[in-house]
Amino acid sequence: MAAESQRELVRGLVAGDEAAWRVFVRDYGRIVHAVAAAFSLQDDDRDDLLQNTCLAVVRSIGTLRDPQRLASWVYNIAYRQAVDARRRRRETLLSELPTNAPSPPAMRLNPAIPEALERAEEALRVRTALDRLGARCRALLEALYLDESHPAYKEVAAREGLQIGSIGPLRARCLDRLRRLLESHPGRKADGGAGASNTAPGTSTKRKDRRGESDSRGERKGQRS
């Protein structure tokens, strides 16, 4: 996240700004979920972890001296909360066992935590870059790559006030701008070629956008008839 945006977010959190907290939960909640996954927490425990982490952030955000360290600071809080949650679960389990029963094996940390945290940080970088795009590009890319309903090009065009045939070129320009923003971020890894592709940075290759192929063919067929 850009330094100024980071400072603005932290100032909003300190001031108790509701919009800032929505942004925090949206963006930094991914880090908490990554920690929960690494500890193999159950759904109820994951919800508790997010809630307890947010409460700890509310109490302590005023002590954060360097806003640029917000992500690692949140991770450390979530990690400590997860350790406590696992310790409490183990103590509860031990208290329910018969006296002569063998102790359950120690809970081990899921070795996938570095990958999970890397994905969470990459998602945060993509969201930050999206927020720095113009409203038109941000709305288009969110509709094409982040909308879980996977709207067809026709629906996206109607929603954004665009011609179906203009979505492809506009998407390419927006992806190129997004990629350049990501490349300017010091924490981003290089990913090869700079040309625009059908996959948004930070998204799964399974989310490749092929919706325009059938829509565009249908539009051209209608023009010829």
C-alpha positions in Angstrom: 0.0 0.0 0.0 1.3 3.5 -0.8 2.8 5.2 2.1 0.3 8.1 2.2 -2.6 5.8 1.8 -1.3 3.7 4.7 -0.9 6.8 6.9 -4.4 7.9 6.0 -5.8 4.5 6.9 -4.0 4.4 10.2 -5.2 7.9 11.0 -8.8 6.9 10.2 -8.5 3.8 12.4 -7.1 5.8 15.3 -10.0 8.3 14.9 -12.5 5.4 14.8 -13.6 6.2 11.3 -16.2 3.7 10.1 -15.1 3.7 6.5 -11.4 3.1 7.5 -12.4 0.1 9.6 -14.4 -1.3 6.7 -11.3 -1.0 4.5 -9.2 -2.6 7.3 -11.4 -5.6 7.6 -11.7 -6.0 3.8 -7.9 -5.8 3.2 -6.2 -6.9 6.4 -8.8 -9.5 7.2 -7.0 -11.6 4.5 -3.9 -11.8 6.7 -6.0 -13.0 9.7 -7.7 -15.6 7.5 -4.2 -16.8 6.3 -3.1 -17.2 9.9 -6.3 -19.1 10.8 -5.7 -21.4 7.8 -2.1 -22.0 8.8 -3.2 -23.0 12.3 -6.0 -25.2 10.8 -8.6 -23.4 12.9 -12.3 -24.4 12.6 -14.9 -22.0 11.3 -16.0 -20.8 14.7 -12.4 -20.3 15.8 -11.6 -18.4 12.6 -14.5 -16.0 13.3 -13.3 -15.6 16.9 -9.7 -15.0 15.6 -10.8 -12.2 13.3 -13.0 -10.6 16.0 -10.3 -10.9 18.7 -7.6 -9.5 16.3 -9.8 -6.5 15.5 -10.5 -5.9 19.1 -6.7 -6.0 19.8 -6.1 -3.6 16.9 -8.8 -1.2 18.3 -7.1 -1.2 21.7 -3.5 -0.8 20.3 -3.7 1.0 17.0 -2.6 4.3 18.7 0.7 2.7 19.6 1.7 1.9 16.0 4.5 4.2 15.2 5.2 3.2 11.6 2.1 2.9 9.5 4.1 1.1 6.8 4.4 -1.8 9.2 0.7 -2.2 9.6 0.5 -5.6 7.8 3.3 -7.2 9.8 1.9 -5.7 13.0 -1.6 -7.2 12.3 0.1 -10.5 11.4 1.9 -10.6 14.8 -1.3 -9.8 16.6 -3.2 -12.5 14.7 -0.4 -15.0 15.3 -0.4 -14.5 19.1 -4.2 -14.7 19.2 -4.1 -18.0 17.2 -1.4 -19.4 19.5 -3.7 -18.6 22.5 -6.7 -20.1 20.8 -4.9 -23.4 20.1 -3.5 -23.4 23.7 -7.0 -22.9 25.1 -8.4 -25.7 22.8 -5.7 -28.1 24.0 -6.3 -27.3 27.6 -10.0 -27.9 27.2 -9.4 -31.2 25.4 -7.0 -32.3 28.2 -9.5 -31.4 30.9 -12.1 -33.6 29.2 -9.9 -36.7 29.0 -9.9 -39.5 31.6 -7.1 -39.2 34.1 -5.2 -42.2 32.7 -5.7 -41.4 29.0 -2.6 -40.5 26.9 -2.1 -36.9 26.1 -3.2 -35.8 22.6 -0.3 -35.1 20.2 0.9 -31.5 20.2 -0.7 -29.4 17.5 1.6 -28.5 14.8 1.6 -25.4 12.6 0.5 -26.0 9.0 3.7 -25.7 6.9 1.7 -23.8 4.3 1.7 -20.6 6.3 4.4 -18.8 4.2 2.4 -19.4 1.0 -0.8 -18.4 2.6 0.6 -15.2 3.9 2.3 -14.5 0.6 -1.1 -14.8 -1.1 -2.7 -12.6 1.4 -0.1 -9.9 0.9 -0.4 -10.2 -2.9 -4.2 -9.8 -2.6 -3.6 -6.7 -0.5 -1.2 -5.2 -3.0 -3.7 -5.8 -5.8 -6.5 -4.2 -3.8 -4.4 -1.2 -3.1 -3.5 -0.8 -6.7 -7.1 -1.1 -7.7 -8.0 1.6 -5.3 -5.5 3.9 -7.1 -7.0 3.3 -10.5 -9.6 5.6 -11.9 -13.2 4.7 -11.0 -14.0 3.4 -14.5 -11.1 0.9 -14.6 -11.6 -0.2 -11.0 -15.3 -0.9 -11.6 -14.6 -2.8 -14.8 -11.8 -5.0 -13.4 -13.8 -5.7 -10.2 -16.7 -6.8 -12.3 -14.6 -9.0 -14.6 -12.3 -10.6 -12.0 -13.6 -10.2 -8.5 -17.4 -10.4 -8.9 -18.3 -13.9 -7.7 -21.4 -14.0 -9.9 -19.2 -14.0 -13.0 -21.4 -11.6 -15.0 -21.4 -11.9 -18.8 -19.9 -9.2 -20.9 -23.5 -8.1 -21.9 -24.3 -7.5 -18.2 -21.0 -5.8 -17.5 -21.5 -3.5 -20.5 -25.0 -2.5 -19.4 -23.9 -2.0 -15.8 -20.9 0.2 -16.8 -22.6 2.0 -19.8 -20.2 0.5 -22.3 -20.4 -1.1 -25.8 -19.6 -4.8 -25.6 -16.9 -4.4 -28.3 -15.1 -1.7 -26.2 -14.7 -3.9 -23.1 -11.8 -5.9 -24.4 -9.6 -2.9 -25.4 -10.5 -1.1 -22.2 -9.8 -4.1 -20.1 -6.3 -4.4 -21.7 -5.6 -0.7 -21.0 -6.8 -1.1 -17.4 -4.8 -4.2 -16.8 -1.7 -2.5 -18.1 -2.2 0.4 -15.7 -2.8 -2.0 -12.9 0.4 -3.9 -13.7 2.4 -0.8 -13.8 1.1 0.2 -10.4 2.0 -3.2 -9.0 5.5 -3.0 -10.6 6.0 0.4 -8.9 5.3 -1.2 -5.5 8.5 -2.1 -3.8 7.1 -5.3 -2.3 5.9 -6.8 -5.5 7.7 -9.7 -7.2 8.5 -9.5 -10.9 6.2 -11.7 -13.0 7.7 -11.7 -16.4 6.3 -10.0 -19.5 4.7 -6.6 -19.4 2.0 -7.2 -22.0 -1.6 -7.2 -21.0 -3.1 -10.7 -20.5 -6.6 -12.0 -19.8 -5.7 -12.7 -16.1 -5.7 -10.0 -13.5 -2.5 -9.8 -11.4 -3.0 -11.5 -8.0 -5.9 -13.7 -9.3 -6.0 -17.4 -10.0 -5.3 -18.5 -13.6 -8.7 -20.2 -13.3 -10.3 -16.8 -13.5 -9.1 -16.2 -17.0 -11.7 -14.0 -18.7 -13.2 -15.7 -21.7 -16.7 -14.3 -21.4 -16.1 -11.8 -24.2 -15.5 -14.4 -26.8 -19.0 -15.7 -27.0 -20.6 -12.2 -26.5 -18.4 -10.6 -29.2 -19.2 -13.4 -31.6 -22.9 -13.0 -31.0 -22.6 -9.3 -31.5 -20.8 -9.7 -34.8 -23.3 -12.3 -36.0 -26.1 -9.9 -35.2 -24.4 -7.2 -37.2 -24.1 -9.4 -40.3 -27.7 -10.6 -40.3 
